[in-house]
Amino acid sequence: MPAKYHQFGLPLAFVFALAFAASAFAETGGTMPMSPGDTDAMSSMNMHDMNDMHDAHIGGADMGDMKDHMKWTDLRPANPTDTERGDQLVATLKTALAKYQDYHAAEATGYKPFHPEFKNQKIVHFTKWTYALKAAFKFDPSEPTSLLYQRTANGGYKLVGAMYTAPRRWDEDRLNSRVPLSVARWHEHIDICIPKKGAAAAAADWTKFGPRGTITTEAACSAAGGRFFPVLFGWMVHVYPWETNPQQVWAH
């Protein structure tokens, strides 16, 4: 078992179960929202690009030159039913997250920081892999796949939000059944070319590779000697329940 899987503190038996489940989802047209194979791709990325992927969502920030590698759901017309449902989700999440204000409590229940060695990340995703697996089958708004922590000056973390996930091949109607598409836009990271395994990340041309790179097709990626990911991870939506501006609660 590659050592990188152990950085998340996963029992060996669970890693095998997770890998088996991810393979099964692929066969049936679904996927784990974040799988071990995806973490391998993330490990190969330029640190600046990883920061962009994690931080550009906050406050609906402009994706800039990431636009060719982003897929968004369409924003549907607002309606009272969806607004009420969205408000209920936020209220549920606030209650569920209260116990995780201290990140040690999150770690004690199984949330682990995703690539904590990348110290330049402003926002760190603490992911609970059992919830990621569960989210492929059932949605529980009190059990987000990831908690979003902002690094603090004293080396700690401040809880600012959470992330829900869904299988990558779900259509918009199924995503709408989880979080209404009139209040939030789910997103995927798509058409990403990563340097081949074993290549030195520092030597890679990151104007071509990664989520800000110019390579957007499998053919171009192959010609550059890279590995192509049509979709990296599955569908995601971030929510910041303590934002006072309603437009900032669901990061469009």
C-alpha positions as a printed Julia matrix, in Angstrom:
252×3 Matrix{Float64}:
   0.0    0.0     0.0
   1.54   3.35   -1.05
   2.59   5.43    1.92
   0.64   8.46    0.75
  -2.66   6.8     1.72
  -1.56   6.56    5.31
  -1.19  10.31    5.7
  -4.95  10.5     6.21
  -4.85   8.05    9.13
  -7.0    5.52    7.31
  -7.03   1.92    8.56
  -5.57  -0.39    5.93
  -8.78  -2.39    5.59
 -10.76   0.77    4.95
  -8.34   1.93    2.27
  -8.91  -1.33    0.4
 -12.66  -0.97    0.86
 -12.5    2.6    -0.38
 -10.49   1.6    -3.44
 -12.94  -1.23   -4.19
 -15.91   1.11   -3.84
 -14.29   3.72   -6.09
 -13.69   1.06   -8.74
 -17.28  -0.12   -8.49
 -18.58   3.42   -8.91
 -16.5    3.84  -12.05
 -18.02   0.69  -13.51
 -21.54   1.97  -12.84
 -20.96   5.5   -14.1
 -20.33   7.1   -10.72
 -17.3    7.8    -8.62
 -16.04   8.64   -5.22
 -16.12  12.44   -4.9
 -12.45  12.26   -3.9
 -10.6    9.03   -4.49
  -7.03   7.9    -3.77
  -6.25   8.23   -7.48
  -7.34  11.85   -7.33
  -5.01  12.53   -4.41
  -2.16  11.23   -6.55
  -3.01  13.79   -9.21
  -3.22  16.53   -6.6
   0.2   15.57   -5.28
   1.66  16.25   -8.72
   0.24  19.73   -9.0
   1.97  23.03   -8.66
   1.26  24.44   -5.19
  -0.02  27.73   -6.63
  -2.55  25.85   -8.74
  -3.73  23.9    -5.71
  -4.24  27.15   -3.85
  -6.33  28.43   -6.74
  -8.51  25.33   -6.78
  -9.18  25.62   -3.05
  -9.41  29.38   -2.62
 -11.0   30.73   -5.79
 -14.45  29.54   -4.71
 -14.67  31.84   -1.7
 -17.07  34.7    -2.19
 -17.7   33.75   -5.79
 -14.18  34.77   -6.73
 -13.38  35.09  -10.4
 -11.9   31.85  -11.72
  -9.92  33.83  -14.28
  -7.8   31.53  -16.42
  -9.29  28.48  -14.68
 -12.47  28.91  -16.69
 -11.46  26.27  -19.24
 -11.14  23.73  -16.42
 -14.38  24.44  -14.59
 -17.86  23.06  -15.16
 -20.74  24.74  -13.35
 -24.4   23.89  -13.02
 -26.8   26.44  -14.44
 -28.35  28.83  -11.94
 -32.1   28.25  -11.93
 -34.75  30.93  -11.3
 -35.25  31.78   -7.65
 -38.44  30.59   -5.97
 -39.76  30.58   -2.39
 -39.65  26.79   -2.03
 -35.97  26.59   -2.94
 -35.11  29.58   -0.78
 -36.75  27.94    2.23
 -35.01  24.64    1.52
 -31.67  26.38    1.21
 -32.24  28.22    4.49
 -33.07  24.93    6.2
 -29.85  23.37    4.91
 -27.83  26.28    6.27
 -29.57  26.08    9.64
 -28.9   22.34    9.85
 -25.28  22.85    8.9
 -24.74  25.59   11.5
 -25.97  23.25   14.22
 -23.87  20.36   12.95
 -20.7   22.44   12.67
 -20.89  23.96   16.15
 -18.86  21.1    17.63
 -16.13  21.51   15.02
 -15.14  25.09   15.82
 -12.1   23.5    17.43
 -10.38  21.6    14.64
  -9.08  19.07   17.13
 -12.68  17.96   17.65
 -13.04  17.49   13.9
  -9.89  15.38   13.77
 -11.12  13.29   16.69
 -14.24  12.35   14.72
 -12.39  11.41   11.54
 -11.94  14.64    9.58
  -8.37  14.84    8.31
  -6.65  17.78    6.56
  -6.23  17.26    2.82
  -2.53  17.72    1.99
  -1.64  19.74    5.11
   1.99  19.84    3.97
   1.04  22.57    1.5
   1.49  25.44    3.93
   0.48  28.16    1.48
  -3.14  27.03    1.35
  -5.35  29.74    2.82
  -8.23  27.29    3.14
  -7.63  23.68    4.18
 -10.2   20.98    3.45
 -10.58  18.58    6.37
 -12.15  15.55    4.71
 -13.95  12.62    6.28
 -13.67   9.73    3.85
 -16.51   7.73    5.36
 -18.8   10.7     4.7
 -17.42  10.96    1.15
 -18.38   7.35    0.57
 -21.79   7.82    2.16
 -22.46  10.93    0.06
 -22.28   8.82   -3.09
 -25.46   7.09   -1.95
 -27.29   9.29    0.53
 -27.34  12.97    1.44
 -27.22  14.05    5.07
 -26.8   17.85    5.35
 -25.4   17.43    8.86
 -22.52  15.3     7.51
 -20.56  17.34    4.94
 -17.74  15.56    3.15
 -15.28  18.32    4.06
 -14.94  21.11    6.6
 -13.3   24.32    5.39
 -10.76  25.8     7.77
  -8.92  29.07    7.3
  -5.35  29.14    8.53
  -4.74  31.55   11.4
  -1.63  33.57   12.24
  -0.89  31.42   15.3
  -0.69  28.23   13.25
  -4.21  27.07   14.01
  -7.43  26.91   12.02
 -10.7   28.83   11.99
 -13.83  27.05   10.71
 -15.44  29.04    7.91
 -17.58  26.56    5.99
 -18.17  23.12    4.59
 -18.33  21.23    1.3
 -20.94  18.79    0.06
 -20.13  16.3    -2.7
 -21.96  14.1    -5.18
 -20.94  11.54   -7.86
 -19.43  13.13  -10.93
 -21.92  11.82  -13.47
 -25.06  12.99  -11.71
 -27.3   15.23  -13.81
 -28.49  18.6   -12.61
 -31.87  17.34  -11.45
 -30.2   14.93   -9.02
 -27.87  17.66   -7.77
 -30.89  19.92   -7.34
 -32.45  17.3    -5.09
 -29.56  17.82   -2.66
 -28.97  21.55   -2.84
 -31.37  23.64   -4.95
 -29.74  25.01   -8.07
 -31.52  28.33   -7.69
 -29.48  29.1    -4.56
 -26.17  27.36   -5.32
 -24.06  26.26   -8.27
 -22.29  22.93   -8.02
 -18.96  22.65   -9.83
 -16.45  20.14  -11.15
 -12.79  20.51  -12.1
 -12.48  19.22  -15.66
 -10.01  18.57  -18.52
  -6.86  18.73  -16.4
  -3.47  17.52  -17.59
  -0.95  16.48  -14.94
   2.76  15.73  -15.53
   3.56  12.05  -15.8
   4.3   10.06  -12.66
   7.8   10.57  -11.38
   8.25  13.9   -13.13
   9.67  16.72  -11.01
   6.84  19.18  -10.35
   9.28  22.1   -10.18
  10.5   21.34  -13.69
   7.02  21.11  -15.24
   5.66  23.86  -17.47
   2.7   25.0   -15.37
   1.52  27.33  -18.1
   0.43  24.12  -19.83
  -0.28  21.7   -16.97
  -2.72  21.91  -14.09
  -6.08  23.67  -13.5
  -4.78  26.95  -14.98
  -2.9   25.36  -17.87
  -3.55  25.76  -21.57
  -3.9   22.02  -22.18
  -7.59  21.11  -22.25
  -7.73  17.94  -24.39
  -6.52  14.38  -23.96
  -4.66  14.51  -27.27
  -2.7   17.61  -26.28
  -2.0   16.13  -22.86
  -0.68  12.91  -24.38
   1.52  14.88  -26.76
   2.97  16.73  -23.77
   3.66  13.45  -21.97
   1.09  14.06  -19.27
  -1.82  12.27  -17.65
  -5.29  13.49  -18.53
  -8.21  13.71  -16.1
 -11.55  14.48  -17.81
 -12.95  15.12  -14.32
 -10.88  15.53  -11.17
 -13.04  14.58   -8.17
 -16.82  14.73   -8.48
 -19.42  17.46   -8.02
 -18.79  19.87   -5.15
 -20.58  22.81   -3.59
 -19.17  25.06   -0.87
 -21.28  26.73    1.77
 -20.28  29.44    4.25
 -23.14  29.43    6.77
 -21.9   32.33    8.89
 -21.68  34.86    6.07
 -24.02  37.79    6.67
 -24.42  38.53    2.97
 -26.83  35.93    1.52
 -24.93  36.07   -1.79
 -21.83  34.81   -0.01
 -23.41  31.87    1.85
 -23.44  29.63   -1.22
 -20.24  30.41   -3.12
 -21.42  30.69   -6.7
